[in-house]
Amino acid sequence: MSATTVTPAAIRPGVLGDLPALTEIYNHYVTGSNATFDVTPFSVPDRQAWFDHYAATGPHRLLVADADGEVLGYATSSPLRPKPAYDTSVETTIYCRPDAVGQGLGRRLYEALLAGLAREDLHRAYAGIAVPNDASVALHRAIGFTPLGTYREVGRKFGRYWDVAWFELALPYAKPRS
Ligand SMILES: CC(C)(COP(=O)(O)OP(=O)(O)OC[C@H]1O[C@@H](n2cnc3c(N)ncnc32)[C@H](O)[C@@H]1OP(=O)(O)O)[C@@H](O)C(=O)NCCC(=O)NCCS
């Protein structure tokens, strides 16, 4: 797949009309990679509940990168766990279209997501990365996430077990000095 230039992409809250594109991006990684532990691709209607839960958590919790109406990637923030004492912690995720990776879009999306979270009473963000995933580990480190530890062989996909490395970020987000 040839690369799409991501420079003009605007970062904005996701809307229902984005759902087919969001589902297509996600399904690419469901079927072809260890980036998610879902194993069966979603139909767009099946993905509606996932989309709807962001309406309750806030529009800035699902951000998309939009280049002239084409969704090139998205980043999300969800409650880490349902019990109330966890309310100050979130889990973040990010997926870019395969032809839009490696051009700084992940960093832009993540920084916008974290800036939006600064409006909320939040204390920690967590990201679980099924490894190996050099791009995701590099992005999280570049943003300022620090490694916590690894769940060994916690998931099985494509007939083998995968480790998940967990990363943590203090909120509100302060961009690391370069
Ligand atoms: C992981 C992902 C979101 C990163 O987004 P991206 O747009 O490709 O990353 P960026 O271009 O913004 O790069 C961010 C940083 O990671 C580094 N990086 C990017 N790809 C890399 C790679 N393959 N290997 C090593 N470093 C890499 C960049 O150099 C950059 O560092 P810097 O800002 O210090 O220079 C994207 O590659 C993706 O969608 N991958 C597939 C889905 C996925 O794995 N999602 C994460 C699930 S945990």
The ligand as an SDF file (V2000), in Angstrom:
LIG
                    3D

 48 50  0  0  0  0  0  0  0  0999 V2000
    1.5780    2.6400   16.6940 C   0  0  0  0  0  0  0  0  0  0  0  0
    1.1000    3.7840   15.7990 C   0  0  0  0  0  0  0  0  0  0  0  0
   -0.1900    4.3560   16.3350 C   0  0  0  0  0  0  0  0  0  0  0  0
    2.2020    4.8740   15.8160 C   0  0  0  0  0  0  0  0  0  0  0  0
    1.7440    5.9720   15.0390 O   0  0  0  0  0  0  0  0  0  0  0  0
    2.6850    6.5680   13.8960 P   0  0  0  0  0  0  0  0  0  0  0  0
    1.9660    7.6870   13.2500 O   0  0  0  0  0  0  0  0  0  0  0  0
    3.1530    5.4670   13.0340 O   0  0  0  0  0  0  0  0  0  0  0  0
    3.9090    7.1050   14.7600 O   0  0  0  0  0  0  0  0  0  0  0  0
    4.6290    8.5180   14.6000 P   0  0  0  0  0  0  0  0  0  0  0  0
    5.0530    8.6890   13.1720 O   0  0  0  0  0  0  0  0  0  0  0  0
    3.8200    9.5770   15.2360 O   0  0  0  0  0  0  0  0  0  0  0  0
    5.9470    8.2430   15.4500 O   0  0  0  0  0  0  0  0  0  0  0  0
    5.9490    8.4040   16.8670 C   0  0  0  0  0  0  0  0  0  0  0  0
    7.3330    8.0650   17.3630 C   0  0  0  0  0  0  0  0  0  0  0  0
    7.5940    6.6660   17.1920 O   0  0  0  0  0  0  0  0  0  0  0  0
    8.7140    6.4520   16.3360 C   0  0  0  0  0  0  0  0  0  0  0  0
    8.3610    5.3430   15.4480 N   0  0  0  0  0  0  0  0  0  0  0  0
    7.3080    5.2690   14.6130 C   0  0  0  0  0  0  0  0  0  0  0  0
    7.2970    4.0870   13.9780 N   0  0  0  0  0  0  0  0  0  0  0  0
    8.3740    3.4060   14.4230 C   0  0  0  0  0  0  0  0  0  0  0  0
    8.8900    2.1190   14.1320 C   0  0  0  0  0  0  0  0  0  0  0  0
    8.2910    1.2930   13.2660 N   0  0  0  0  0  0  0  0  0  0  0  0
   10.0010    1.7200   14.7730 N   0  0  0  0  0  0  0  0  0  0  0  0
   10.6080    2.5160   15.6840 C   0  0  0  0  0  0  0  0  0  0  0  0
   10.1570    3.7710   16.0010 N   0  0  0  0  0  0  0  0  0  0  0  0
    9.0570    4.2020   15.3650 C   0  0  0  0  0  0  0  0  0  0  0  0
    8.9050    7.7250   15.5640 C   0  0  0  0  0  0  0  0  0  0  0  0
   10.2450    7.9150   15.1990 O   0  0  0  0  0  0  0  0  0  0  0  0
    8.4110    8.7570   16.5640 C   0  0  0  0  0  0  0  0  0  0  0  0
    9.4220    9.0930   17.5010 O   0  0  0  0  0  0  0  0  0  0  0  0
    9.8770   10.6340   17.6690 P   0  0  0  0  0  0  0  0  0  0  0  0
    8.5870   11.4480   17.7340 O   0  0  0  0  0  0  0  0  0  0  0  0
   10.6550   10.6270   18.9370 O   0  0  0  0  0  0  0  0  0  0  0  0
   10.6610   10.9100   16.4330 O   0  0  0  0  0  0  0  0  0  0  0  0
    0.9260    3.3250   14.3200 C   0  0  0  0  0  0  0  0  0  0  0  0
    2.1580    2.8570   13.8240 O   0  0  0  0  0  0  0  0  0  0  0  0
   -0.1460    2.2660   14.1670 C   0  0  0  0  0  0  0  0  0  0  0  0
   -1.3080    2.5870   14.0180 O   0  0  0  0  0  0  0  0  0  0  0  0
    0.2880    0.9930   14.2120 N   0  0  0  0  0  0  0  0  0  0  0  0
   -0.6250   -0.1310   14.0270 C   0  0  0  0  0  0  0  0  0  0  0  0
   -1.6790   -0.2200   15.1420 C   0  0  0  0  0  0  0  0  0  0  0  0
   -1.0230   -0.2990   16.4940 C   0  0  0  0  0  0  0  0  0  0  0  0
   -0.0450   -1.0160   16.7030 O   0  0  0  0  0  0  0  0  0  0  0  0
   -1.6010    0.4550   17.4440 N   0  0  0  0  0  0  0  0  0  0  0  0
   -1.1210    0.4770   18.8140 C   0  0  0  0  0  0  0  0  0  0  0  0
   -1.7280   -0.6450   19.5810 C   0  0  0  0  0  0  0  0  0  0  0  0
   -0.9890   -0.7400   21.2170 S   0  0  0  0  0  0  0  0  0  0  0  0
  1  2  1  0
  2  3  1  0
  2  4  1  0
  2 36  1  0
  4  5  1  0
  5  6  1  0
  6  7  2  0
  6  8  1  0
  6  9  1  0
  9 10  1  0
 10 11  2  0
 10 12  1  0
 10 13  1  0
 13 14  1  0
 14 15  1  0
 15 16  1  0
 15 30  1  0
 16 17  1  0
 17 18  1  0
 17 28  1  0
 18 19  1  0
 18 27  1  0
 19 20  2  0
 20 21  1  0
 21 22  1  0
 21 27  2  0
 22 23  1  0
 22 24  2  0
 24 25  1  0
 25 26  2  0
 26 27  1  0
 28 29  1  0
 28 30  1  0
 30 31  1  0
 31 32  1  0
 32 33  2  0
 32 34  1  0
 32 35  1  0
 36 37  1  0
 36 38  1  0
 38 39  2  0
 38 40  1  0
 40 41  1  0
 41 42  1  0
 42 43  1  0
 43 44  2  0
 43 45  1  0
 45 46  1  0
 46 47  1  0
 47 48  1  0
M  END
$$$$
